[in-house]
């Protein structure tokens, strides 16, 4: 099952941590101005990346 998918075009990706080899999970971080940014994070090592984009929007998490 895909980790992230695009609601507009149906493109999907599987994302996993290269260090821990586990699937990334959806999350958010809060910026200083209060804005929340969607991220993908590793549940094992807590590493984070900006969530994937497709069609100009964040892809949604399957979980």
Backbone torsions as a table, in degrees:
resi	resn	phi	psi	omega
1	UNK	NA	139.5	-178.3
2	UNK	-69.7	151.6	178.5
3	UNK	-81.9	-44.4	-178.5
4	UNK	-130.8	145.9	177.2
5	UNK	-141.4	154.1	179.3
6	UNK	-93.3	127.5	179.6
7	UNK	-71.4	-22.9	-177.2
8	UNK	-83.9	-48.8	-172.5
9	UNK	-114.6	-9.8	178.0
10	UNK	87.9	-2.0	176.8
11	UNK	-57.1	141.8	178.2
12	UNK	-137.5	154.9	178.8
13	UNK	-138.5	153.2	170.0
14	UNK	-106.3	128.5	-178.6
15	UNK	-122.2	127.1	176.5
16	UNK	-140.5	157.1	-178.6
17	UNK	-71.3	127.4	178.1
18	UNK	-71.0	-24.4	-179.9
19	UNK	-80.6	-45.7	-173.4
20	UNK	-102.2	-15.1	-178.9
21	UNK	59.7	38.6	174.9
22	UNK	-121.8	154.3	-179.6
23	UNK	-64.1	138.5	175.4
24	UNK	-74.9	151.0	178.8
25	UNK	-116.9	155.5	-179.8
26	UNK	-72.4	144.7	177.1
27	UNK	-159.7	-179.3	178.3
28	UNK	-139.1	149.2	169.9
29	UNK	-122.1	150.2	179.0
30	UNK	-102.6	127.7	176.1
31	UNK	-81.6	167.4	-178.8
32	UNK	-57.8	-31.4	-179.3
33	UNK	-84.0	4.0	179.1
34	UNK	92.8	-9.0	178.3
35	UNK	-67.0	138.9	176.3
36	UNK	-102.2	136.9	-179.6
37	UNK	-118.2	130.9	177.6
38	UNK	-72.9	133.5	177.9
39	UNK	-133.0	163.7	170.3
40	UNK	-109.1	130.3	-177.9
41	UNK	-131.8	153.9	178.5
42	UNK	-86.0	125.1	179.9
43	UNK	-71.3	-12.5	-178.2
44	UNK	-93.0	-57.3	-175.9
45	UNK	-100.2	-4.4	178.9
46	UNK	68.1	13.8	173.8
47	UNK	-64.2	151.4	-176.9
48	UNK	-135.3	145.2	170.2
49	UNK	-134.6	159.6	173.0
50	UNK	-63.9	134.1	-179.9
51	UNK	-59.8	151.8	-179.5
52	UNK	-64.1	148.6	177.2
53	UNK	-113.0	148.9	172.6
54	UNK	-152.0	141.0	-179.9
55	UNK	54.6	30.6	176.9
56	UNK	78.0	10.0	-180.0
57	UNK	-133.0	155.9	174.1
58	UNK	-61.3	137.6	176.0
59	UNK	-75.2	147.7	-178.2
60	UNK	-86.3	150.2	-179.5
61	UNK	-85.3	139.0	-179.2
62	UNK	-73.3	-23.4	-177.0
63	UNK	-85.1	NA	NA
